[in-house]
Each structure stands twice: as structure tokens, then as C-alpha cells.
Amino acid sequence: MRAAILAVVGVLAAGPALASDKTDVMATVKAYVGALDKGDTAAGTALCARRAIIIDNFAPHVWQGAAACADWAASFATYSTAAGDTDAVVTTGKPKQLIITGDRGYAVYPAKYAYKEHGKPVMEQALWTFALQKLAAGWRITGWAWAQQ
């Protein structure tokens, strides 16, 4: 009986942490998006876990490993320059889904990617899905996938 009571107390005690974890996950995603918008690859990469995977809609379509976030950023810069893209800004809406399970998080955001291609405005809508893990340094991105709609 005592074990059952302690288990219930443990679950109740975890309740407020869950709300805090959700806020922290959203803050990590917001900081990552903000770093990308500013062109601050170092700040964005610092929010990625050491072993991450990224899936995006331009070749080679997948980046993984210790340098996945930095490699994606370099590939994206090359791709954008070749396509004549400038003035890029990504905005995310309220998460469509936000799940925290222990030290793991999952978040799906509607996203808008506004940029100019050879001077002409373009607006791309997408779903941006993130997987995160809570580490000693805080929540870090273990993977993300961009799906244009």
C-alpha cells in the first residue's frame, strides 16, 4: 500500500514539471528558429543534440550525426544561394501537437517560410516536426523534419 501511495505522490509531483517542460521545449524551438532567421548557425547548432537527424525537401534530403545541424545549415546556404533566395524568415504558429514523455519531447508546428527568389516574394507553408531530449544542458533537438504543404 505504501508503495502505491508513493507512486501516486510521484505522479502528482511530476505534474507541474510537465507544464514547465512543455514551456521549455517551446522555448528551445523558438530559439532555434530565431537563430536560423538571424543566420546564427552557431547558436542554432548549440541547440541540437550531438546525434541528430534532419530531413528536408532539398538534396541530399537527410543529414545525421554529430554535425547534422551544422551540415544542414551549410547545405541550406549553398542551396539558397544557387536558387537566388534572399531575405528568408521562418515563423511558426502555435504547436499542433506537443507531447512530453519523461526526458523526450515531440512537437509539430505549422510554419511559414517567406523569402525572395530572384527578387520575387515567395511564401511556403509547411509542418515542422521536432523531436527533442532533455539533457543536462536543457532540451536539445534530436531531429526535425520539414514537410511543405
Residue, then its C-alpha position, 0 to 999 in steps of 0.5 A: m500500500r505504501a508503495a502505491i501511495l508513493a507512486v501516486v505522490g510521484v505522479l502528482a509531483a511530476g505534474p507541474a514539471l510537465a507544464s514547465d517542460k512543455t514551456d521549455v521545449m517551446a522555448t528551445v524551438k523558438a530559439y532555434v528558429g530565431a537563430l536560423d532567421k538571424g543566420d546564427t548557425a552557431a547558436g542554432t547548432a548549440l541547440c541540437a543534440r550531438r546525434a541528430i537527424i534532419i530531413d528536408n525537401f532539398a538534396p541530399h534530403v537527410w543529414q545525421g550525426a554529430a554535425a547534422c545541424a551544422d551540415w544542414a545549415a551549410s547545405f541550406a546556404t549553398y542551396s539558397t544561394a544557387a536558387g537566388d533566395t534572399d531575405a528568408v524568415v521562418t515563423t511558426g504558429k502555435p504547436k499542433q501537437l506537443i507531447i512530453t514523455g519523461d526526458r523526450g519531447y515531440a512537437v509539430y508546428p505549422a510554419k511559414y517560410a517567406y523569402k525572395e527568389h530572384g527578387k520575387p516574394v515567395m511564401e511556403q507553408a509547411l509542418w515542422t516536426f521536432a523531436l527533442q531530449k532533455l539533457a543536462a544542458g536543457w532540451r536539445i533537438t534530436g531531429w526535425a523534419w520539414a514537410q511543405q504543404 
